[in-house]
């Protein structure tokens, strides 16, 4: 994985494109839960994954934590894509709503979008949809934006 400090001279969207979109530089959580960053532009990102039985809950569907993790990544990276060089962020809160159960083998995309970004806070939303367009979950998030210098 790329060291974020070595990329601090780049904008957030450049960091995502150059440092994290490549499979060999994916964040450890993305490798562990088997999802990947597939699209990056300013204010919008897309993650894609196909859950396996390994992420099932005791009632026989994909654990909400797997879906929430994709949505958190999508919201946070939408904010990340808007950062100027020398800025970082952290998630302050995320609200996730589950609309339907997800089962193994269904490829989903988590699309994150900026709602508003200011000097100190970024607000984002994301939806988790199957490639067939079915909506599985949505999220909204607030991130704290900070200067590193």
Backbone torsions as a table, in degrees:
resi	resn	phi	psi	omega
1	UNK	NA	140.1	178.8
2	UNK	-66.2	144.9	176.9
3	UNK	-83.3	118.9	-176.8
4	UNK	-57.0	-35.5	179.6
5	UNK	-61.7	-33.5	-180.0
6	UNK	-74.4	-12.2	179.9
7	UNK	-108.3	8.1	-172.9
8	UNK	-64.8	-16.7	178.5
9	UNK	-81.0	-6.9	-179.3
10	UNK	-98.0	158.0	172.8
11	UNK	-71.5	166.1	-179.8
12	UNK	-59.5	-42.7	-179.4
13	UNK	-66.0	-36.7	177.0
14	UNK	-66.8	-40.3	177.2
15	UNK	-59.2	-45.3	-179.3
16	UNK	-65.2	-43.4	-178.4
17	UNK	-68.5	-46.9	-174.4
18	UNK	-86.1	-36.0	-171.4
19	UNK	-98.1	-28.4	-169.7
20	UNK	-125.9	-12.8	-178.6
21	UNK	-75.7	-26.0	178.0
22	UNK	-70.3	138.4	-177.3
23	UNK	-56.5	-36.7	-177.5
24	UNK	-73.5	-13.1	178.0
25	UNK	-109.7	8.4	-178.1
26	UNK	-60.5	151.3	177.3
27	UNK	-61.9	145.8	-179.7
28	UNK	-53.5	-37.6	179.7
29	UNK	-63.7	-36.8	179.0
30	UNK	-66.7	-37.0	176.8
31	UNK	-68.8	-42.7	-178.6
32	UNK	-63.2	-43.2	-176.6
33	UNK	-96.3	3.3	172.3
34	UNK	59.9	57.1	170.1
35	UNK	-134.8	164.4	-174.2
36	UNK	-144.5	152.3	175.4
37	UNK	-80.4	120.3	-175.3
38	UNK	-113.0	-24.6	-179.8
39	UNK	-139.6	139.3	179.3
40	UNK	-142.2	127.1	168.3
41	UNK	-148.7	168.0	-179.9
42	UNK	-60.9	121.5	176.7
43	UNK	84.4	2.1	-178.0
44	UNK	-153.2	134.1	175.2
45	UNK	-139.3	159.3	175.8
46	UNK	-135.6	130.5	171.4
47	UNK	-110.4	148.6	179.5
48	UNK	-132.4	142.1	177.4
49	UNK	-157.7	159.8	176.1
50	UNK	-129.8	106.8	-176.4
51	UNK	-68.8	149.8	175.1
52	UNK	-113.4	175.2	177.8
53	UNK	-61.0	-20.3	179.6
54	UNK	-62.0	-19.4	-179.9
55	UNK	-110.0	22.8	178.1
56	UNK	-77.5	151.8	172.2
57	UNK	-95.0	176.7	-177.4
58	UNK	-66.0	-16.6	-179.4
59	UNK	-93.8	5.3	170.9
60	UNK	90.4	26.3	173.0
61	UNK	-135.3	172.6	178.8
62	UNK	-63.4	132.1	179.5
63	UNK	-60.3	137.7	178.1
64	UNK	-58.0	-27.8	178.5
65	UNK	-63.2	-33.7	177.7
66	UNK	-66.1	-46.6	179.5
67	UNK	-65.4	-42.5	-179.3
68	UNK	-63.7	-35.1	178.6
69	UNK	-65.1	-43.1	176.6
70	UNK	-62.1	-42.6	-180.0
71	UNK	-67.2	-39.1	176.6
72	UNK	-62.8	-44.0	178.2
73	UNK	-61.4	-41.8	-178.9
74	UNK	-65.9	-46.6	178.6
75	UNK	-62.7	-50.1	-176.1
76	UNK	-63.2	-41.7	-178.8
77	UNK	-74.0	-25.0	171.2
78	UNK	-61.7	-43.4	175.5
79	UNK	-64.5	-46.5	-179.9
80	UNK	-54.2	-38.7	-176.8
81	UNK	-65.3	-14.6	-178.3
82	UNK	-101.7	-2.0	-176.6
83	UNK	-72.2	147.1	172.4
84	UNK	-87.9	161.9	174.4
85	UNK	-53.5	138.2	179.0
86	UNK	87.8	3.8	177.0
87	UNK	-109.1	150.8	173.8
88	UNK	-135.7	174.3	-180.0
89	UNK	-147.8	166.2	169.3
90	UNK	-145.6	148.3	178.1
91	UNK	-73.5	128.1	175.2
92	UNK	-90.4	-41.6	179.4
93	UNK	-158.5	154.5	174.6
94	UNK	-143.9	137.8	175.5
95	UNK	-118.1	126.8	-179.5
96	UNK	-117.5	136.7	176.1
97	UNK	-120.8	127.0	179.4
98	UNK	-97.7	123.5	-175.2
99	UNK	-98.0	-27.9	178.4
100	UNK	-161.2	159.6	179.1
101	UNK	-70.9	148.1	177.7
102	UNK	-117.6	139.7	179.4
103	UNK	-121.1	166.0	-177.4
104	UNK	-58.9	148.9	175.2
105	UNK	84.9	-4.8	179.1
106	UNK	-91.7	112.8	178.9
107	UNK	-74.3	130.0	-179.2
108	UNK	-125.2	155.9	175.2
109	UNK	-123.6	131.7	174.8
110	UNK	-105.0	110.1	179.4
111	UNK	-102.2	120.3	178.4
112	UNK	-106.3	139.8	-177.9
113	UNK	-136.5	143.7	174.2
114	UNK	-72.2	134.3	171.0
115	UNK	-95.6	-46.6	-180.0
116	UNK	-160.8	140.7	173.3
117	UNK	-135.0	137.1	178.6
118	UNK	-126.7	-164.0	-178.4
119	UNK	-68.6	-31.9	-173.4
120	UNK	-118.4	-16.9	-176.1
121	UNK	-141.7	146.5	174.2
122	UNK	-125.0	136.6	179.8
123	UNK	-117.4	130.9	-176.8
124	UNK	-138.3	162.5	176.0
125	UNK	-136.3	157.4	179.0
126	UNK	-150.1	153.8	171.5
127	UNK	-130.4	150.3	-179.7
128	UNK	-115.1	112.2	-177.3
129	UNK	-126.4	148.4	171.0
130	UNK	-71.8	161.8	178.7
131	UNK	-64.5	-15.5	175.6
132	UNK	-85.7	-0.1	177.7
133	UNK	94.6	-6.8	179.1
134	UNK	-65.8	134.7	179.7
135	UNK	-88.8	124.3	-179.7
136	UNK	-104.1	-37.0	-178.0
137	UNK	-162.4	158.7	175.0
138	UNK	-135.1	161.8	178.7
139	UNK	-151.1	153.3	168.1
140	UNK	-127.3	150.0	-175.3
141	UNK	-147.6	151.3	173.1
142	UNK	-120.6	130.7	178.7
143	UNK	-121.5	142.1	174.8
144	UNK	-87.1	126.5	178.5
145	UNK	-102.1	131.2	-176.3
146	UNK	-132.8	154.0	173.9
147	UNK	-89.4	140.6	178.0
148	UNK	-88.8	-17.5	-175.2
149	UNK	-98.0	NA	NA
